[in-house]
Structure formats: C-alpha cells, structure tokens
Amino acid sequence: MADSSEKTHEQVQEYYGQRVKSTDQLLTTACTVISGEGSGKVKAAIKNVHPDVLSKYYGCGLVFPEQVEDCRILDLGSGAGRDCFVLSQLVGANGHVTGVDMTQEQLDVANKHIQYHTEKFGYSKSNVDFKKGFIENLSDAGISDSSYDIVISNCVVNLAHDKLSVLKGAYNALKDGGELYFSDVYVDRPVPDELRKNSVLWGECISGALYWKDLVMIAAEVGFAPPVVVSATAISTCGKGAEALLDAVKSDPSISSNPELLKLLGQLSVASVTYRLFKVPKTALTSDSPVQVTYKGTIDGHAEEFKLSYDLSLQKSIPVVLPQSVAEMFTSGRLKQHFDISPTSAESPSTSYKNLDQFNRVNPFEVISTPAPSTGSCCQGSSCCS
Ligand SMILES: C[S@@+](CC[C@H](N)C(=O)[O-])C[C@H]1O[C@@H](n2cnc3c(N)ncnc32)[C@H](O)[C@@H]1O
C-alpha cells in the first residue's frame, strides 16, 4: 500500500482511537450533521442501541435504505457500530450485518456490545460481526466478492486516501443489482494538497472530502450507474469547535503563510450528502430505450409512494416511462419484486417522468435544501484567517 495511505491510516486511527472519545469532542459538525431523523421505525431502532455505542457515533447522515429485511449488509468504517446495530434490527434474524473498521478502540466498543444487542433484539444468535481491516482492501479483511445486497458507509470515505480502491471494493462486494448507499462529506471544488496534509482538517472530515465531480468520475470508472442524490445538507465549520479548528489551521505554516490557501478555505462549501450507487448490468448503463415502470405500493412503510432520490418518486399504480438505465436501479436488485416493468406501448404515458431533465442532477450543492446556519466556513472573511 502506498506510503501516503499508510500515513493517513495512522493519523485517522490516532484521531478516532485516542484523540476523539465521544461525539461532543468533534470540532465541527461535519462528521455528525444529521443524526436523529428517519422513519419511526428507524428512530425506534436507534433508541434501542446501547448509550456507550451512541456516544461514539460519528456519522454524517442516515444510511438506512428501504426494504432491507433478510438482506446481507456491509458497513465500511463501522466505528463503534451504531449503524450496524440499527440495521441488525431492520434486517431481522435472517439477515446479516458486517462492519469493517481499522481502529481497534472503535472495534472494541462495537464487539463489547454484540451480546447486549443480541439479547435486546431477542435473537438466539447474533446477526452482526465486526472485522478489522482497511476498506481499501476488503478481501484482506475477509470480505468475499458478490456477497452483499447493500453496502453502506457513514462519514468514512472522506477519511480514506485511496477512494478509488474503496469504491472498487464496495462494487466487488455487492451482488448484481446491489447498491452502495452512503453518506459522506463533499466539497464544491478540489482541495489542494497543503490542506489535505493537515491532520485536524482531515480528521474532521473536511480536507479529505471528495469534490463531488470526482465522485461522479470514480463511480463511472468503477462501473456503477451514475450517482443518485438522496439528500444533501450544508455543513458549517463555524460551530462550537471553530476556534480549535482555526488554531489548527493557524499553527500550520504551510497553510497560514499562504493567502491563496486561506482564501480557498474561506470559500470552500462543505456538505453532507447521501448518495446511492447501483451495480446494474453493464449493458443497461448505456441504454436509453424507454421502459414503463409501475410501483406496486408494496415496500414496507411506502404504501403510496417510493422515493428513489430527492427528485424521483413513483406513485403507487401510476406508470411512468423511464430510460432503461434509470429503470434498472429499481428492477435489477432487491426492489425488483415491487415494480412492474414492461416495454412502452400505445397506452403508456405520453411524457417521460416529469423531472427527468433534472434527474441525474448529481451536483449536491444545487440541491441543498437547508443552508448552513452561518457563512459556511470558520475561515470565511479575512479577519478570521489572517
Ligand atoms: C467519522 S468515523 C465514522 C464511524 C461510523 N461510521 C459512525 O457513523 O459512527 C470514521 C471511522 O472510519 C474508520 N476508518 C477511516 N478510514 C478507514 C480505512 N481506510 N479503513 C478502515 N476504517 C477506516 C475510522 O477508524 C473510524 O472508526
């Protein structure tokens, strides 16, 4: 593995193993921007998780896709295990959840609470396990190819140096038709190396964040369908830890002595985004032939409407015409049984899905519904960073 990856691993392990002991010790909300939303079922499942695990939750979004009963789910960078223990309940006794993390302290907390949750959920044996390993090298961590219905990850990919390997690994671990459903931190422009080298900015999930266009490129290179945005929320770095964050920036001469870098840091927009990336048949990726798709209304908790993304929802029993490349996202994996798919006919709706022009609008900064509470960065304005 390249030296830069090893160094990143060491710094991040130190950050999450020793430096940060609980959620309230993080300097910004970048890693924890959304925690309490979700359906009633998800909220109830979160409440069942042991307080020691909850206190070490460092995620930035909700990674609970619909219809997961009986599924096999892999969590990349599972930390203390909050999302794994929530999903353990949602997949049920016949499903399974595996978490992979490289930091022993985090794994210790997760492993210590397996028995507690197995009893709490009324299972005769645990349906969760945690493996130590690097998410850039999942086969070394004992993860077999084509063995998971869903891969999730919550605020971790930004911390990995080699993002291409992470996404390739997720793709390989997925069964055909599976999806990577993950929340992470993104930025609206490329981040220069000098900022990426600062361990506090990296550990706080800011300088390792992917430029959203790079995600689109990497997803295509790996073979995924184009990313679909589920939700996007602006992150302010001017929260409670802004001063400590500024100190970290000011005490780093390679940043503080460079006005261009300070300017860029001040202008950087940061967002927590949940994307879904589907592993659809390669032939479908390029097919724009229209097909008719009708939602049957049978997905648990979604009787009237199924929302694939922030801008594409299907109403029960109302056929829509979609390009095959989009339709495959519903119809090649676990969601298949809930949709009728047929060739278009004279009776098909005359127009394609009304928002299709906008669908595939994968720039999360265009779809943010809630702006950051402040100007967006702790370094906004010259007084702050000069
Ligand atoms: C911000 S925390 C998020 C943890 C967890 N997903 C949660 O929501 O609480 C990042 C976690 O990713 C792990 N991690 C970061 N980079 C990793 C890598 N390259 N391989 C394995 N684990 C990694 C860290 O050890 C840490 O536990």
The ligand as an ORCA input file, in Angstrom:
! r2SCAN-3c Opt
* xyz 0 1
  C     -16.045      9.502     11.296
  S     -15.890      7.877     11.921
  C     -17.451      7.175     11.458
  C     -17.733      5.880     12.169
  C     -19.091      5.274     11.935
  N     -19.375      5.069     10.531
  C     -20.148      6.108     12.591
  O     -21.057      6.556     11.864
  O     -20.095      6.316     13.787
  C     -14.755      7.135     10.802
  C     -14.449      5.682     11.067
  O     -13.865      5.162      9.876
  C     -12.755      4.375     10.210
  N     -11.853      4.427      9.051
  C     -11.353      5.535      8.460
  N     -10.593      5.217      7.407
  C     -10.608      3.864      7.319
  C      -9.988      2.923      6.441
  N      -9.224      3.345      5.458
  N     -10.221      1.614      6.646
  C     -10.999      1.203      7.677
  N     -11.600      2.037      8.543
  C     -11.417      3.356      8.372
  C     -12.181      5.013     11.457
  O     -11.423      4.093     12.178
  C     -13.433      5.446     12.181
  O     -13.917      4.451     13.025
*
